[in-house]
């Protein structure tokens, strides 16, 4: 029995299982914004949660290295990076179908303005009219 369970066979079986999970997640994975967390779903079951209190920043696009949770959006290049305040991997990369929309929903849930500039101020609006030049 022990000659069948060599470390090489166990390592190969582990890699095959991990690749299978990756393929299942990329085909049937989805995301949901709950009341207090962002959830990663597989067949409508939660497999990973990130609390809204842990989220520091939300950016469209992939930032590696990070914890990657693929879904169908990965094949189209749709990435959303969530920067956490603590943890081993502080970057949490998900692949929603519409990353800009999910980013807005997460920022609204955090009580932030999704259209704010980098310094936190709201962008200047002119109500559809350009300002008159001083000349």
SVG drawing of the C-alpha trace seen along z (x, -y; Angstrom):
<svg xmlns="http://www.w3.org/2000/svg" viewBox="-27 -88 35 90">
<polyline fill="none" stroke="black" stroke-width="0.4" points="0.0,0.0 2.8,-2.4 4.5,-2.1 1.3,-3.4 1.2,-6.6 4.6,-8.0 5.1,-11.7 5.3,-12.3 1.9,-10.7 0.4,-12.7 1.9,-15.9 0.5,-15.1 -2.9,-14.3 -2.9,-17.6 -2.0,-19.6 -4.7,-17.9 -7.3,-18.6 -6.1,-22.3 -6.3,-22.6 -9.8,-21.0 -11.0,-23.5 -9.5,-26.4 -11.4,-25.2 -14.7,-24.7 -14.3,-28.2 -13.6,-29.8 -16.6,-28.2 -19.2,-28.3 -17.8,-31.0 -19.6,-34.2 -19.4,-37.1 -22.0,-38.7 -21.9,-41.8 -23.5,-41.1 -24.3,-43.4 -20.9,-43.1 -18.7,-41.3 -17.8,-40.5 -18.4,-36.8 -17.0,-34.4 -19.5,-31.8 -19.2,-28.3 -22.5,-26.7 -24.2,-29.4 -22.2,-28.3 -19.8,-30.8 -16.2,-29.6 -14.5,-32.9 -15.4,-36.1 -13.7,-39.5 -15.2,-41.7 -16.0,-45.3 -14.2,-46.5 -10.9,-45.0 -11.2,-46.8 -8.8,-49.7 -9.0,-50.4 -10.8,-49.0 -9.2,-49.3 -10.2,-48.1 -7.5,-45.9 -5.3,-43.2 -2.5,-43.8 -0.2,-40.8 0.9,-39.1 -2.4,-38.6 -5.1,-36.0 -6.7,-35.3 -10.4,-34.1 -11.2,-33.5 -14.6,-33.5 -15.9,-33.8 -14.7,-37.5 -11.1,-36.3 -11.1,-35.2 -12.3,-38.6 -9.7,-40.5 -12.1,-41.8 -10.3,-42.1 -11.0,-44.0 -8.4,-44.3 -9.4,-44.7 -6.6,-46.0 -7.1,-44.7 -5.8,-46.3 -4.3,-43.1 -3.7,-39.5 -1.0,-37.4 -2.1,-38.4 -3.3,-42.0 -4.4,-42.0 -7.6,-40.1 -8.2,-39.8 -11.6,-38.8 -12.9,-38.6 -16.5,-40.0 -18.4,-40.4 -18.7,-44.2 -15.8,-45.3 -16.6,-49.0 -20.1,-48.4 -19.0,-46.1 -16.4,-48.6 -19.1,-51.3 -21.3,-49.1 -18.5,-48.2 -17.5,-51.8 -21.1,-52.8 -21.3,-50.0 -18.1,-51.5 -19.7,-54.9 -17.3,-56.4 -17.8,-58.4 -16.8,-56.1 -16.2,-59.1 -13.8,-60.8 -10.3,-61.7 -7.2,-60.3 -7.1,-62.9 -10.7,-62.0 -12.3,-65.2 -15.3,-65.0 -14.6,-65.8 -15.5,-69.3 -18.7,-69.5 -19.9,-72.4 -23.4,-71.1 -22.8,-70.5 -21.4,-74.0 -17.7,-74.7 -16.4,-77.6 -15.8,-80.9 -12.1,-81.6 -10.6,-84.6 -9.1,-86.0"/>
</svg>
